């Protein structure tokens, strides 16, 4: 019973990851309104993107989200922005996965268990067909290290340049 439960949890996690990957590629990532291309950031059309052009885009996005124009983003404005992005991503997910065109996703149309099987195989370090408590703990440690590494990378990216 425990083994069946673990496999079900891993399969559900794999489906969530697959759906997340699809959502991440949909409209709004990394900027609302579609995919970012060089030309949309090179606002003066000189063939180069400057820090000022990036900052101007960020300011425009902030201003667009600041519905009441007070120069601050309150919870309602942030919630409205997140809801818009979520709706755009959900629509993109349906468009990308809806094979029969009925506007809804069946279980068969969702990213399939092959991702779950690959994840299972990565966790099953000794390839014996089961995941031990130690293998599960190792997987959690790797995920934590990856997350910590991403946070450090993000911090480095946002350090002011001297």
N, C-alpha and C positions, 0 to 999 in steps of 0.2 A: 504493500500500500504506500509506504514512504517513497519507494522508487517511482511509482506511477505519479505521485504528487509532485515530486521533483521534476520529472520529465515534463509534466503539464506546466509547471511554473517556468521552466526554461523555454518551452515552446511559446508560451504567452509573452515572455520577455523578448524573444527573437522577433515575434510579430510586432511588438511595440517598437523595437529598434528599427525594423524595416519600415514601419509606418513613419517613424520619426525621420528617417533618411529621406523618404519621399516628401514629407512635409518641409524639411529643410531646403529642398530644392525648389519648392513652389514659390509663387509670388511673395514678395516681402522679404526675401532673403538675398542679400543682406540689407537691402533697402526696399521699402514698399514701392509698388508700382512696377515690379518686374526685376529682371536680372540687371545687375550693374554692368555696364560695359565702359570701355575706356572713354568713348566719346561723351557719355553722360557725365563723367567726372571732369573731363577737360573742357570746362565751360567756355574758355576763351578761344578754343580751337587751335591752339598753337602747337599741339603735338606733345605737350607735357602737362602732367598733373602736379599742381603745387599744394603745399600745406593749406594755403589760403582757400583754394578751391574745395578741398576736403572739408575744411572748417565751415565754409559757406553752405555746403550741402547739409552738414550736420545742423547748422543753425536754421536752415529752411525747414528741415524735418521737425526740429523742436518747435518752431513757430507754427507749423501746420498742426501739431499735436496740442499746442496751447490754445484750446478752443476759445477761452475767455480773454485771451490776450494780456494776461497779467504778468507774463514773464516767468511764470512758475507752472510746474506740472503737478496738479493735485491727483488724488487717487481716482477720481471720476474720469479725468482726462487720460490718465495712463490705462485705466481699465477699458475705456472706449478704444484707444489705440490698439491694445492687445486683442480686443474682440474683433476689430477689423482685420488684423493680421491673421488671427485664428481662422476667421471665415474665409479669407483668401487662400490660406493653406489647405483648409478642408476641401474647398472647391478644386484646388489643384490636385489634391490626392485622389478625389473621385475621378477627375478627368484622366489622370494617369493610370489608374487601376481598373476603372469600370470597363471591362472587356466587352460586355454585351450592350453597353450604352443605355441601360435603364435608369441611370442616375443614382443608383445605390450600389453598395459593395456587399457582395456575398462572401462567405468564408472562402470560397474557391478563388475569388479575385484578390484576396489579401496576399501579401508576400508569404510564400509557402514555407513549410517546415524545413526546407534545405538549409535555411539560415540557422534554425534551431539545432539541426544536426551538426552543422559546422561548429557552432558554439559549444555544443556538447563535446565534440571531438577535441576542441582546444582545451577544455577544462579537464577532460579525462586524460591526464598526462601520461599514465601508464598504458593507455589504450586497452584496458580490460573490459570495457563496455559498461562500467559503472563510475560514478563520481563519489570518491570518498570524502569524508569530512575535511581531511587535509587538503585535497585537491580543490575543494570548494573554498577553503580559507585562502589558499594560494591565489585563486582567481580574484577574490575580494581584495587581497593585498595588491595585486597587479592593477586592478581598477582604481584603487585608492592612489597608488603611485602615479598612474596616468593622469588622474584628476588633479593631483597636486602639481605635477609637471606642467599641465596646461595652465594652471593658475599662475605659476611662476613665469611661464612664457607670456601670458597675458599682461602680467605686471611689468615685465621688461618692455613690452610693446608700448605701454602707456607712460613710461618714464619720460619726463621732459628732457628734450635735447638741450645740451649746453652749447 
